[in-house]
Amino acid sequence: MSDDLSKKPLDSTRVNVNESWELDYWSKKIGVTKERLKEAVKAVGTSAAAVQKYLGK
């Protein structure tokens, strides 16, 4: 997938790191590496707000 963020998750309140395109989407949207995003989800769960707060975004 390119940098095209037009393909958006159906549930924008949850971060899904199990789908490669969603992992791409969220890592680019939040501005972190895929590995860091996975660590954040593992630490605080899939809530987009909690992930962003954990990452200081």
OpenMM code with the backbone's topology and positions (N, CA, C; nanometers):
from openmm import Vec3, app, unit

residues = "MET SER ASP ASP LEU SER LYS LYS PRO LEU ASP SER THR ARG VAL ASN VAL ASN GLU SER TRP GLU LEU ASP TYR TRP SER LYS LYS ILE GLY VAL THR LYS GLU ARG LEU LYS GLU ALA VAL LYS ALA VAL GLY THR SER ALA ALA ALA VAL GLN LYS TYR LEU GLY LYS".split()
positions = [
    Vec3(0.0843, -0.1184, 0.0000),
    Vec3(0.0000, 0.0000, 0.0000),
    Vec3(0.0883, 0.1239, 0.0000),
    Vec3(0.0487, 0.2247, -0.0741),
    Vec3(0.1237, 0.3495, -0.0786),
    Vec3(0.0882, 0.4362, 0.0411),
    Vec3(0.1238, 0.5628, 0.0337),
    Vec3(0.0919, 0.6556, 0.1422),
    Vec3(-0.0522, 0.7039, 0.1362),
    Vec3(-0.1335, 0.6451, 0.0510),
    Vec3(-0.2728, 0.6836, 0.0364),
    Vec3(-0.3509, 0.6394, 0.1595),
    Vec3(-0.3979, 0.7367, 0.2376),
    Vec3(-0.4736, 0.7043, 0.3587),
    Vec3(-0.6239, 0.7089, 0.3342),
    Vec3(-0.6665, 0.7007, 0.2076),
    Vec3(-0.8088, 0.7075, 0.1777),
    Vec3(-0.8826, 0.5819, 0.2240),
    Vec3(-0.8123, 0.4720, 0.2375),
    Vec3(-0.8734, 0.3501, 0.2890),
    Vec3(-0.8636, 0.3569, 0.4398),
    Vec3(-0.9788, 0.3786, 0.5044),
    Vec3(-0.9802, 0.3989, 0.6487),
    Vec3(-1.0545, 0.2850, 0.7175),
    Vec3(-1.0165, 0.2564, 0.8412),
    Vec3(-1.0850, 0.1510, 0.9164),
    Vec3(-1.2331, 0.1834, 0.9359),
    Vec3(-1.3156, 0.0819, 0.9401),
    Vec3(-1.4577, 0.1028, 0.9658),
    Vec3(-1.4797, 0.1567, 1.1060),
    Vec3(-1.4009, 0.1112, 1.2010),
    Vec3(-1.4108, 0.1579, 1.3392),
    Vec3(-1.2864, 0.2401, 1.3703),
    Vec3(-1.2997, 0.3714, 1.3611),
    Vec3(-1.1839, 0.4592, 1.3808),
    Vec3(-1.1472, 0.4767, 1.5272),
    Vec3(-1.2206, 0.4099, 1.6179),
    Vec3(-1.1871, 0.4193, 1.7598),
    Vec3(-1.0992, 0.3033, 1.8053),
    Vec3(-1.0756, 0.2065, 1.7167),
    Vec3(-0.9982, 0.0873, 1.7503),
    Vec3(-0.8804, 0.0702, 1.6553),
    Vec3(-0.7653, 0.0395, 1.7110),
    Vec3(-0.6454, 0.0147, 1.6315),
    Vec3(-0.6321, -0.1359, 1.6115),
    Vec3(-0.6370, -0.1790, 1.4864),
    Vec3(-0.6239, -0.3205, 1.4541),
    Vec3(-0.4861, -0.3419, 1.3930),
    Vec3(-0.3982, -0.4083, 1.4642),
    Vec3(-0.2631, -0.4343, 1.4127),
    Vec3(-0.2536, -0.5714, 1.3469),
    Vec3(-0.3658, -0.6408, 1.3357),
    Vec3(-0.3656, -0.7743, 1.2756),
    Vec3(-0.3911, -0.7720, 1.1254),
    Vec3(-0.4349, -0.6596, 1.0724),
    Vec3(-0.4525, -0.6419, 0.9286),
    Vec3(-0.3393, -0.5526, 0.8797),
    Vec3(-0.2657, -0.5974, 0.7797),
    Vec3(-0.1480, -0.5222, 0.7364),
    Vec3(-0.1821, -0.3815, 0.6895),
    Vec3(-0.2929, -0.3648, 0.6172),
    Vec3(-0.3272, -0.2310, 0.5691),
    Vec3(-0.3668, -0.1402, 0.6838),
    Vec3(-0.4311, -0.1936, 0.7893),
    Vec3(-0.4655, -0.1110, 0.9049),
    Vec3(-0.3407, -0.0764, 0.9851),
    Vec3(-0.2478, -0.1698, 0.9944),
    Vec3(-0.1210, -0.1421, 1.0609),
    Vec3(-0.0492, -0.0287, 0.9880),
    Vec3(-0.0477, -0.0338, 0.8557),
    Vec3(0.0107, 0.0748, 0.7754),
    Vec3(-0.0617, 0.2062, 0.8027),
    Vec3(-0.1944, 0.2016, 0.7979),
    Vec3(-0.2759, 0.3214, 0.8176),
    Vec3(-0.2467, 0.3865, 0.9525),
    Vec3(-0.2563, 0.3080, 1.0589),
    Vec3(-0.2405, 0.3644, 1.1932),
    Vec3(-0.0979, 0.4104, 1.2210),
    Vec3(0.0008, 0.3372, 1.1741),
    Vec3(0.1386, 0.3795, 1.1993),
    Vec3(0.1673, 0.5125, 1.1299),
    Vec3(0.1152, 0.5314, 1.0087),
    Vec3(0.1339, 0.6584, 0.9377),
    Vec3(0.0505, 0.7691, 0.9995),
    Vec3(-0.0722, 0.7379, 1.0378),
    Vec3(-0.1604, 0.8389, 1.0966),
    Vec3(-0.1038, 0.8913, 1.2282),
    Vec3(-0.0535, 0.8012, 1.3119),
    Vec3(-0.0024, 0.8410, 1.4431),
    Vec3(0.1426, 0.8874, 1.4333),
    Vec3(0.2142, 0.8400, 1.3329),
    Vec3(0.3519, 0.8831, 1.3132),
    Vec3(0.4534, 0.8040, 1.3936),
    Vec3(0.4303, 0.6723, 1.4008),
    Vec3(0.5233, 0.5841, 1.4711),
    Vec3(0.5516, 0.4623, 1.3839),
    Vec3(0.6541, 0.3877, 1.4206),
    Vec3(0.6841, 0.2656, 1.3473),
    Vec3(0.5776, 0.1597, 1.3767),
    Vec3(0.5694, 0.0634, 1.2891),
    Vec3(0.4742, -0.0459, 1.3091),
    Vec3(0.5056, -0.1223, 1.4362),
    Vec3(0.6340, -0.1407, 1.4634),
    Vec3(0.6750, -0.2133, 1.5836),
    Vec3(0.6315, -0.1377, 1.7099),
    Vec3(0.6514, -0.0049, 1.7084),
    Vec3(0.6136, 0.0771, 1.8242),
    Vec3(0.4624, 0.0753, 1.8435),
    Vec3(0.3885, 0.0769, 1.7336),
    Vec3(0.2427, 0.0714, 1.7405),
    Vec3(0.1970, -0.0607, 1.8013),
    Vec3(0.2591, -0.1700, 1.7586),
    Vec3(0.2242, -0.3012, 1.8153),
    Vec3(0.2537, -0.3059, 1.9647),
    Vec3(0.3657, -0.2480, 2.0065),
    Vec3(0.4004, -0.2434, 2.1487),
    Vec3(0.2951, -0.1651, 2.2266),
    Vec3(0.2506, -0.0538, 2.1714),
    Vec3(0.1507, 0.0291, 2.2379),
    Vec3(0.0188, -0.0451, 2.2530),
    Vec3(-0.0242, -0.1128, 2.1473),
    Vec3(-0.1492, -0.1895, 2.1533),
    Vec3(-0.1371, -0.3015, 2.2561),
    Vec3(-0.0227, -0.3648, 2.2616),
    Vec3(-0.0009, -0.4716, 2.3602),
    Vec3(-0.0075, -0.4160, 2.5020),
    Vec3(0.0425, -0.2929, 2.5208),
    Vec3(0.0465, -0.2324, 2.6538),
    Vec3(-0.0884, -0.1787, 2.7000),
    Vec3(-0.1643, -0.1146, 2.6095),
    Vec3(-0.2863, -0.0457, 2.6535),
    Vec3(-0.4139, -0.0924, 2.5858),
    Vec3(-0.4041, -0.1849, 2.4926),
    Vec3(-0.5238, -0.2324, 2.4246),
    Vec3(-0.5454, -0.1611, 2.2923),
    Vec3(-0.6621, -0.1816, 2.2323),
    Vec3(-0.6874, -0.1352, 2.0964),
    Vec3(-0.7552, 0.0013, 2.0864),
    Vec3(-0.7872, 0.0628, 2.1965),
    Vec3(-0.8493, 0.1953, 2.1912),
    Vec3(-0.7533, 0.2951, 2.1266),
    Vec3(-0.7982, 0.3598, 2.0193),
    Vec3(-0.7138, 0.4563, 1.9489),
    Vec3(-0.6720, 0.5693, 2.0421),
    Vec3(-0.7632, 0.6159, 2.1259),
    Vec3(-0.7313, 0.7244, 2.2195),
    Vec3(-0.6256, 0.6803, 2.3200),
    Vec3(-0.6388, 0.5592, 2.3729),
    Vec3(-0.5421, 0.5085, 2.4703),
    Vec3(-0.4059, 0.4880, 2.4059),
    Vec3(-0.4039, 0.4392, 2.2835),
    Vec3(-0.2782, 0.4174, 2.2122),
    Vec3(-0.2081, 0.5521, 2.1889),
    Vec3(-0.2825, 0.6503, 2.1422),
    Vec3(-0.2254, 0.7817, 2.1166),
    Vec3(-0.1746, 0.8462, 2.2452),
    Vec3(-0.2501, 0.8312, 2.3531),
    Vec3(-0.2066, 0.8865, 2.4818),
    Vec3(-0.0782, 0.8175, 2.5276),
    Vec3(-0.0742, 0.6870, 2.5164),
    Vec3(0.0438, 0.6088, 2.5560),
    Vec3(0.1674, 0.6524, 2.4771),
    Vec3(0.1470, 0.6828, 2.3501),
    Vec3(0.2570, 0.7226, 2.2630),
    Vec3(0.2879, 0.8725, 2.2717),
    Vec3(0.2104, 0.9438, 2.3508),
    Vec3(0.2337, 1.0869, 2.3672),
    Vec3(0.1911, 1.1688, 2.2469),
    Vec3(0.0910, 1.1229, 2.1774),
    Vec3(0.0434, 1.1921, 2.0572),
    Vec3(-0.0877, 1.2631, 2.0835),
] * unit.nanometer
topology = app.Topology()
chain = topology.addChain("A")
for resn in residues:
    res = topology.addResidue(resn, chain)
    for name in ("N", "CA", "C"):
        topology.addAtom(name, app.Element.getBySymbol(name[0]), res)
